[in-house]
Amino acid sequence: MMLFSVVFLIFFGLAIVIKQSMQRKWDRDEIKRLKVNVLPPKLLANPEDYAESPLHWLALGLAGKRPFQKTEIVALAGDPLLRYDVFRMLLECEALGWFPDKYATLEAMAESHMVRWLNFPTELGCVPSQIKLLSKETISYENQVYDYYCFCFKVKPPHDMAKQGWMVGCVGPFVMYDNPFVFPKGTFSRFNQVDESKLKQEAEWTFHNIYLNNPSLKK
């Protein structure tokens, strides 16, 4: 009985080692692919570029200039405006293991892309005071299925758009089995008021008029 237990523990231990080795290999391969397809080079070449950003401490930590803890990364990734940049910084340092699992989803990253887009000066020009995921809409086009995430958001006075109340924006397109960190090339909002019966129409409009009609988005 004791011999059986020892053999079982040895095989169990080997299985864990093999599984971890396979996971590490997958991580390296995935990191290499993401670096080619997603990131500009040398994002962290100079941590002081982030001196005016909430990400400054993380940039210094990843550059080895200060100690940091995973709780700091969790807090930063919890902010949708910062979430995608936190991922990019960790990816460049091959430290994706630090990225919180609860934000490594298409829904969470789509929220980040929506907030980043809205914050751009030529769009809403600020971070929305509230944002919520409403639905995932599926679009079929040329034998391919695409997903869009539809969000509602609003701002407070004195912003000019506060009178609109809840507005709708769409993030995508994503295809089945997309990595959560894939950059969506057709994100947009017309700042229409939310009508939950027309979310699919809004996603389809965004797909056909923003994604398909702008060649630079598909490069």
N, C-alpha and C positions, 0 to 999 in steps of 0.2 A: 504493500500500500504506500509505504514511504517512497519507494523507488518510483512508483507511478506519479506521485505528487511532484517529485523532483523533475522528472521528465516533462511533466505538464508545465511546470514553471519555466523550464528552459525554453520550450517551444513557445510559450506565451510571451516570454521576454524577447525572443527572436522576432516574433510577429510584430511586436511593438516597435522594435528597432527598424525592421523593414518598412513598416508603415510610415514611421517618421522620416526615414531616408527618402521614400517616394514622395512624401509631402514636401520635403526640402527641395528635391529636384524639380517638382512641379512649380514651387514658388520661384526658383531661379529662372526657369523657362518663361514663366508668366511675367516676371519682372523684366526680362530681356525683351519680350514682345511688347509690353506696355511702353517701355522706354523708346522703342522704335516708333510706335504708332501714336503716342500721346504727348510726350514731353519735349519741350525745347531743352537744349543742353545747358548745363551749368546753372541751374536754377538757384543753387546755393553758393555760387562762386564767391559772393561777398555777403555775409550775414548782415552787415550794416545797411544793406539795401532795405532791410525790414525795420530800420530804427524807429520809424513812425507807425509801425504796424503792431497789432496784438500778437503777431507771429514772431516778433523779434526774439523773445526768449527761447522759442523752439528752434529758430535758426541758429542761435548761439549754441544751444545744447547739441544739435546735430553736427555742428562744426567742432564739437569737443571743447568749447570755451566756457561751459558751465554745466553742472549736473542737472538732470531733469527727471521727472517721474512720469509714469504712464497716466496718472491722474490728470496731469497738465494737458496731455494730448486728448484725453477724453473730454475735458472741458472745452478745448479749442474746437474739436470736431463737432461738439454739440451746437456750435454756432453755424447755421447754414451758410452764411457769407464766407466763413473761413474753411469750411469742411473740405472742399475740393483742393484748396491750396495745402492744407495739412497733408492730405493724401499725396499730392505731388512732391512735397518736401520729403516725406518718408520714403516714397518710391525712389527718389534720386539717391537716397542714402541706403537703399536696399534694407529698409527697416519697416516694411509693411506689416510685420508681425505686431507692431505697436499700434496699428490703426484699430479702433474699436469695432468689434464685430457688428454691433447694433447699427452702425452707420455704413457698413460695407454692403449696402443693398441698393438696388436700382431706385427704389422709392426715396431713400434718404439722399442719394447723390443727385437725383432729379430735383429734389427740393433745393439743394445747394445751387444747382445750375439756374433754377428759376430766380432765386434771390440774387445771385451774381448778375444775371441779365437785367433784372429790375433795377439794380443799384447803379447801372451804367448811366452816365450823365445825360445821354440822349434818349433814355427810356424813362422809367419812373424817377430816376435820379436819387433814389434812397432805398434803404431796406424797408420792406413793408412792416407795418406794426403787427400784423397777424398774417399767417399763411397756413393753409390746410390742403391736404390732398383730397380731391373729390372723386376721381375715378381713373382707371386705366382704360383707354380706348384703343381698339384694334382696327387697323386699316389694311386692306388687301390691295396690292398694286403689283401688276406684272408677275404673278405667281410667287410673290413674297409677302409675308405678313409682318407688319410693323406695329409697334406699341408706342402710344403717347400717354404721358402722365399729365392729367389736367388738375391744376391747382386753383384755388381761390385765394385772394389776398386783398388787403385793404390798408389804407394809410389814415393817419389822424390829421385833423386841421393843425396848422394852417395850409397844409399841402393842397394845391388846386384840385387834385384828384380825390380828395376825401369825400366830395359830394357824390362820387360814383358808388360809394359803398363797397360791397364785395365785387371784385373783378376777377376775370378768368384768364389764365395763361397756360400754355401747353409746352411740355418738354419732351423732346424726342428727335427723330425716331430711334427706337431700339428694336433689335431683332431678337428672336428666341436665342437663349443661352448667351446673350451679351454679358460680358464682364461688367460688374457694377461701376467700374471706373472708366468705361468708354465715354468719350466726350460726345454729347448729342449735338448734331450739326443743324438742327432745325427748331430751335427754341424761340418762342415769340409770344407776345400778347398784343391784342388789339385794344386792351383795356375796356372790353365790353363788360357790362354788368352780368353777373352770374345768372344763367338760366340752365338748370341741371338737365332739362329736357333737350338741350342743344349742345351738350359737351362733345358728342361725337362729331357734329358738324364743325365745331370750332377746331377740333383736332385735325379733321380732314382739310379744312381751309388752310391751317398752318402747314400741313404736310405738302399740299399741292402748290401753295403760293410762296412759301418761304423755303422749304427744303428743295423741292424739285425745280423751282424757277431761279435758283441762285447757284450757278455752276461752281463757284468757289466753295460752297458749303459741302460739296461732295468730293472734294479733293482729299 
